Amino acid sequence: MSKTPITMNRMEAKPIPGERCHFCGDEAAPLVMTPCCGQLICCDTAYMSYQGGGHCQFAHENESACHFHHNEKHTGKWSDCSECRDFFGEMNFEMMAKDKINTPRY
């Protein structure tokens, strides 16, 4: 991991040499740390564009069970959370759990 300080503030996001988005693998994108799971994620500080730069951060914050679990201040891992499972329903929760935006790939 780089010695560059890592921010959670999207307006302070910068590319970090030797690091990449843990969700899409982009090595050139500005990166921030997710508050929910502590992963580096790409972030477009100039604007949010759907499916463009910053898509991973936007998607993780708006479509993932991981971020929802964190925002609701549930305890434990999101994947084991009965409150999240009850809120989304079994089928939706299982679909969200398989979504690539919940789990880092890189």
C-alpha positions as CSV (number, residue, x, y, z in Angstrom):
1,M,0.0,0.0,0.0
2,S,1.1,3.5,-0.8
3,K,2.4,6.0,1.8
4,T,0.2,8.7,0.3
5,P,-2.5,9.7,2.8
6,I,-5.9,8.3,1.7
7,T,-9.0,10.4,2.1
8,M,-12.7,9.6,2.3
9,N,-13.5,13.0,1.0
10,R,-14.4,12.8,-2.8
11,M,-13.2,16.4,-3.3
12,E,-9.7,15.5,-2.1
13,A,-9.4,12.3,-4.2
14,K,-6.2,11.8,-6.2
15,P,-4.7,9.0,-8.2
16,I,-2.3,7.0,-5.9
17,P,0.8,5.6,-7.6
18,G,0.8,1.8,-7.4
19,E,-2.8,1.6,-6.3
20,R,-6.0,0.8,-8.2
21,C,-9.7,0.8,-7.6
22,H,-10.5,-2.4,-5.7
23,F,-13.8,-2.8,-7.6
24,C,-13.0,-2.0,-11.3
25,G,-9.2,-2.1,-11.3
26,D,-8.7,1.4,-12.7
27,E,-5.1,2.5,-12.0
28,A,-5.4,6.1,-13.2
29,A,-8.6,7.2,-11.4
30,P,-8.7,9.4,-8.3
31,L,-9.2,7.1,-5.3
32,V,-11.0,7.5,-2.0
33,M,-11.4,5.0,0.9
34,T,-14.8,3.6,1.5
35,P,-16.1,4.4,5.0
36,C,-18.0,1.1,5.1
37,C,-15.4,-1.5,4.2
38,G,-12.1,0.4,4.0
39,Q,-11.5,-0.3,0.3
40,L,-9.9,2.0,-2.3
41,I,-12.5,3.0,-4.8
42,C,-12.4,5.2,-7.8
43,C,-14.0,8.6,-7.6
44,D,-14.5,11.4,-10.1
45,T,-14.1,14.7,-8.2
46,A,-15.2,16.9,-11.1
47,Y,-18.6,15.4,-11.6
48,M,-20.5,12.1,-11.2
49,S,-21.2,10.4,-14.5
50,Y,-23.3,7.3,-14.7
51,Q,-21.1,4.4,-15.8
52,G,-18.2,6.8,-16.3
53,G,-15.5,8.0,-14.0
54,G,-16.5,7.6,-10.4
55,H,-19.1,4.9,-11.2
56,C,-17.7,2.6,-8.6
57,Q,-18.0,5.0,-5.7
58,F,-21.5,6.1,-6.8
59,A,-22.7,2.5,-7.2
60,H,-21.2,1.3,-3.9
61,E,-22.8,4.1,-2.0
62,N,-26.2,3.8,-3.7
63,E,-26.6,0.1,-4.7
64,S,-24.6,-2.0,-2.2
65,A,-25.7,-3.9,0.8
66,C,-22.3,-3.1,2.3
67,H,-22.8,0.6,2.4
68,F,-26.5,0.3,3.4
69,H,-25.4,-1.9,6.4
70,H,-22.8,0.7,7.4
71,N,-25.3,3.6,7.1
72,E,-27.8,1.8,9.2
73,K,-25.2,1.2,11.8
74,H,-25.8,-2.5,11.9
75,T,-23.1,-4.6,13.7
76,G,-21.0,-7.4,12.2
77,K,-20.5,-8.2,8.5
78,W,-23.2,-7.1,6.1
79,S,-23.2,-10.6,4.6
80,D,-24.3,-12.1,7.9
81,C,-26.7,-9.3,8.9
82,S,-30.3,-10.6,9.5
83,E,-31.6,-6.9,9.7
84,C,-30.3,-6.3,6.2
85,R,-31.6,-9.6,4.9
86,D,-35.1,-8.9,6.4
87,F,-35.1,-5.3,5.0
88,F,-34.3,-6.4,1.4
89,G,-36.0,-9.8,1.4
90,E,-34.2,-13.0,0.9
91,M,-34.2,-13.0,-3.0
92,N,-33.1,-9.3,-3.3
93,F,-30.5,-9.7,-0.6
94,E,-29.0,-12.7,-2.4
95,M,-29.0,-10.8,-5.7
96,M,-27.2,-7.8,-4.0
97,A,-24.7,-10.2,-2.4
98,K,-23.7,-11.5,-5.8
99,D,-23.3,-8.0,-7.3
100,K,-19.7,-7.1,-8.0
101,I,-20.1,-3.7,-6.3
102,N,-20.4,-5.4,-2.9
103,T,-17.1,-7.2,-3.0
104,P,-13.7,-6.0,-4.0
105,R,-12.1,-7.9,-6.9
106,Y,-8.6,-6.4,-7.0
